[in-house]
Amino acid sequence: MRSGTAKVVEYWEAILKQRLITVILYNLELRYCIELLNFDFAVYTYEKYLFASQACLREIHASILRKHLHRLEHPDAVEQDVESEKEDDNKLEDEMHEDEDDKRYSPEPIPQHTENQFEEEDVSFSPQLMHGNEDEDAIDPKEDKAELDRKREAVVLEHQRKVQKAMKAKARVPDEMEMKAIKTMGAMEEGDAVFGAGAEVNLDSQVYWWHDKYRPRKPKYFNRVHTGYEWNKYN
């Protein structure tokens, strides 16, 4: 194909593709074989250590059985061994006691209780009930209620006094400019609009409900400009 003498190029291209696939499959199979060998080797080592541990356990078991059999056959020797072990244990205990005696401090002084202390301890340990001033007179409920009513009336009167003072402060005296305007324009006639402080509207009289916000209304016209929405008898 490189020399250019091949007549059927498609055939050789198919051969090359098939060769590439064969190489890939061979590599996969080789990798699988290597993994399988590694697994077999791991299993072999595990079984080897398992057999070795079992053999060690068998040896330990056999040694224990031999010792037990020796004790059964020679009980005198066993008693001597037990006595020697007891002597060793006693020596260790004596050495430990000697060390503790060396480290022991002087004894603590024993507290001496007097007769009064024993008498006080015999009494109950519950705390005594503490009272207030026993000479204090009890409060009459009627007098207490009357005093409370007087204080409430005083608070109400103080609140009313503050409200009246605020209402008087709102009554403003007309200034010089308003007086001059009244003299110049004359008295109010029918159709005149009220401006200034007299044009204030009491908002408490106009209740604005929440459902009025989205209520359909006719459009507003400014200088008779159409807003783009037609109103007819159907809406």
C-alpha positions as CSV (number, residue, x, y, z in Angstrom):
1,M,0.0,0.0,0.0
2,R,2.9,2.4,0.7
3,S,4.5,1.6,-2.6
4,G,1.3,2.3,-4.4
5,T,1.2,-1.0,-6.3
6,A,-1.8,-2.4,-4.4
7,K,-4.8,-2.7,-6.5
8,V,-7.5,-3.4,-3.9
9,V,-6.9,-0.8,-1.2
10,E,-10.1,-1.5,0.7
11,Y,-9.1,-5.1,1.3
12,W,-5.8,-4.2,2.8
13,E,-7.4,-1.5,5.0
14,A,-9.8,-4.1,6.3
15,I,-6.9,-6.4,7.0
16,L,-5.1,-3.7,9.0
17,K,-8.2,-3.0,11.1
18,Q,-8.7,-6.7,11.8
19,R,-5.0,-7.0,12.8
20,L,-5.4,-4.1,15.2
21,I,-8.4,-5.7,16.8
22,T,-6.5,-9.0,17.1
23,V,-3.6,-7.3,18.9
24,I,-6.0,-5.6,21.4
25,L,-7.7,-8.9,22.1
26,Y,-4.4,-10.6,22.6
27,N,-3.3,-8.0,25.1
28,L,-6.5,-8.3,27.1
29,E,-6.2,-12.1,27.2
30,L,-2.5,-11.7,28.4
31,R,-3.5,-9.3,31.1
32,Y,-6.3,-11.6,32.3
33,C,-3.8,-14.5,32.5
34,I,-1.4,-12.4,34.5
35,E,-4.2,-11.4,37.0
36,L,-5.2,-15.0,37.3
37,L,-1.6,-16.1,38.1
38,N,-1.4,-13.3,40.7
39,F,-4.6,-14.5,42.3
40,D,-3.4,-18.1,42.3
41,F,-0.2,-17.1,43.9
42,A,-2.0,-15.1,46.6
43,V,-4.2,-18.1,47.3
44,Y,-1.2,-20.4,47.5
45,T,0.6,-18.1,50.0
46,Y,-2.5,-17.8,52.1
47,E,-2.9,-21.6,52.2
48,K,0.8,-21.9,53.0
49,Y,0.6,-19.6,56.0
50,L,-2.7,-21.3,57.0
51,F,-1.0,-24.7,57.0
52,A,2.0,-23.3,58.9
53,S,-0.3,-21.8,61.6
54,Q,-2.2,-25.0,61.9
55,A,1.0,-26.9,62.4
56,C,2.1,-24.5,65.1
57,L,-1.2,-24.9,66.9
58,R,-0.8,-28.7,66.7
59,E,2.6,-28.4,68.3
60,I,1.4,-26.2,71.1
61,H,-1.5,-28.6,71.7
62,A,0.8,-31.6,71.8
63,S,3.2,-29.8,74.3
64,I,0.3,-29.0,76.6
65,L,-0.9,-32.6,76.4
66,R,2.7,-33.8,77.2
67,K,2.8,-31.5,80.3
68,H,-0.5,-32.7,81.5
69,L,0.5,-36.4,81.0
70,H,3.7,-35.7,82.9
71,R,1.8,-34.2,85.8
72,L,-0.5,-37.2,85.9
73,E,2.5,-39.7,85.9
74,H,4.6,-37.7,88.5
75,P,2.3,-36.0,91.0
76,D,5.2,-35.4,93.5
77,A,7.2,-33.3,91.0
78,V,4.1,-31.3,90.3
79,E,3.6,-30.5,94.0
80,Q,7.2,-29.4,94.3
81,D,6.7,-27.1,91.3
82,V,3.5,-25.7,92.8
83,E,5.3,-25.0,96.1
84,S,8.2,-23.3,94.4
85,E,5.7,-21.1,92.5
86,K,4.0,-20.2,95.7
87,E,7.3,-19.3,97.4
88,D,8.2,-17.1,94.4
89,D,4.8,-15.3,94.7
90,N,5.2,-14.8,98.4
91,K,8.6,-13.3,97.9
92,L,7.2,-10.9,95.3
93,E,4.4,-9.9,97.7
94,D,6.9,-9.2,100.5
95,E,9.0,-7.0,98.3
96,M,5.9,-5.0,97.2
97,H,4.8,-4.6,100.9
98,E,8.3,-3.4,101.8
99,D,8.2,-0.8,99.0
100,E,4.9,0.4,100.2
101,D,6.1,0.7,103.8
102,D,9.1,2.8,102.7
103,K,6.8,5.2,100.8
104,R,4.2,5.4,103.5
105,Y,3.7,8.9,105.1
106,S,2.9,9.8,108.7
107,P,-0.7,9.0,109.6
108,E,-3.2,11.8,109.4
109,P,-4.5,13.2,112.6
110,I,-7.8,11.8,113.8
111,P,-10.4,14.6,114.3
112,Q,-11.7,14.8,117.9
113,H,-15.4,15.4,118.1
114,T,-16.8,17.3,121.1
115,E,-20.1,16.5,122.8
116,N,-21.7,19.5,121.3
117,Q,-20.8,18.4,117.8
118,F,-22.3,15.0,118.4
119,E,-25.5,16.6,119.7
120,E,-25.7,18.9,116.6
121,E,-25.3,16.0,114.3
122,D,-28.2,14.2,115.9
123,V,-30.5,17.0,114.8
124,S,-32.2,16.8,111.4
125,F,-30.1,18.2,108.5
126,S,-33.1,19.7,106.7
127,P,-32.8,23.5,106.4
128,Q,-34.8,25.7,108.7
129,L,-37.7,27.6,107.2
130,M,-36.8,31.2,106.8
131,H,-39.6,33.8,107.4
132,G,-39.7,37.4,106.6
133,N,-40.4,40.2,109.1
134,E,-42.9,38.6,111.4
135,D,-43.9,41.9,112.9
136,E,-45.0,43.3,109.5
137,D,-48.8,43.8,109.2
138,A,-50.7,41.9,106.6
139,I,-52.1,43.8,103.6
140,D,-55.8,44.3,103.5
141,P,-57.1,43.2,100.0
142,K,-59.8,45.9,100.0
143,E,-57.2,48.7,100.7
144,D,-54.9,47.2,98.1
145,K,-57.6,47.2,95.4
146,A,-58.6,50.8,96.3
147,E,-55.0,51.9,95.9
148,L,-54.7,50.2,92.6
149,D,-57.9,51.9,91.3
150,R,-56.5,55.3,92.4
151,K,-53.3,54.7,90.5
152,R,-55.3,53.6,87.4
153,E,-57.4,56.7,87.5
154,A,-54.3,58.9,87.8
155,V,-52.8,57.3,84.7
156,V,-56.1,57.8,82.7
157,L,-56.3,61.5,83.8
158,E,-52.6,62.0,82.8
159,H,-53.3,60.5,79.4
160,Q,-56.3,62.7,78.8
161,R,-54.4,65.8,79.8
162,K,-51.7,65.0,77.3
163,V,-54.3,64.4,74.5
164,Q,-56.0,67.7,75.2
165,K,-52.6,69.5,75.2
166,A,-51.8,68.0,71.8
167,M,-55.2,69.0,70.4
168,K,-54.7,72.6,71.5
169,A,-51.3,72.7,69.9
170,K,-52.8,71.7,66.6
171,A,-55.2,74.7,66.5
172,R,-52.8,77.0,64.7
173,V,-53.3,80.7,64.5
174,P,-53.4,82.1,60.9
175,D,-50.2,83.9,60.0
176,E,-49.9,87.3,58.4
177,M,-49.6,86.0,54.8
178,E,-53.0,84.3,55.0
179,M,-54.6,87.4,56.6
180,K,-53.3,89.5,53.7
181,A,-54.5,87.0,51.1
182,I,-58.0,87.0,52.7
183,K,-58.1,90.8,52.6
184,T,-56.9,90.9,49.0
185,M,-59.1,88.1,47.5
186,G,-62.1,88.7,49.6
187,A,-64.4,86.2,51.1
188,M,-64.9,82.6,49.7
189,E,-67.5,82.3,47.1
190,E,-69.3,79.2,45.6
191,G,-66.9,77.2,43.3
192,D,-63.7,78.5,44.9
193,A,-61.1,75.8,45.8
194,V,-59.6,75.7,49.2
195,F,-55.8,75.7,49.5
196,G,-53.4,75.8,52.3
197,A,-54.1,74.3,55.8
198,G,-57.9,74.4,55.2
199,A,-57.6,71.9,52.3
200,E,-56.5,69.0,54.5
201,V,-58.5,65.8,54.2
202,N,-59.3,63.5,57.1
203,L,-57.8,60.2,55.9
204,D,-59.6,58.3,58.7
205,S,-62.9,58.8,56.9
206,Q,-61.6,57.2,53.7
207,V,-61.2,53.5,54.3
208,Y,-59.1,51.8,51.6
209,W,-59.8,48.1,51.4
210,W,-57.3,45.6,50.1
211,H,-59.7,44.2,47.4
212,D,-60.1,47.7,46.0
213,K,-56.5,47.7,44.8
214,Y,-57.2,45.2,42.0
215,R,-60.8,46.2,41.2
216,P,-61.3,47.0,37.5
217,R,-61.6,50.7,36.9
218,K,-62.1,52.9,33.9
219,P,-58.8,54.2,32.4
220,K,-57.6,57.7,33.3
221,Y,-57.2,60.2,30.5
222,F,-54.6,63.0,30.6
223,N,-55.3,65.7,28.1
224,R,-57.7,63.3,26.5
225,V,-54.9,60.9,25.4
226,H,-56.1,57.4,24.8
227,T,-54.4,54.8,27.0
228,G,-54.8,51.9,24.6
229,Y,-57.7,50.1,26.3
230,E,-61.2,50.1,24.9
231,W,-64.1,50.1,27.4
232,N,-67.5,49.0,26.3
233,K,-70.6,47.6,27.8
234,Y,-69.2,44.1,28.1
235,N,-66.4,45.1,30.4
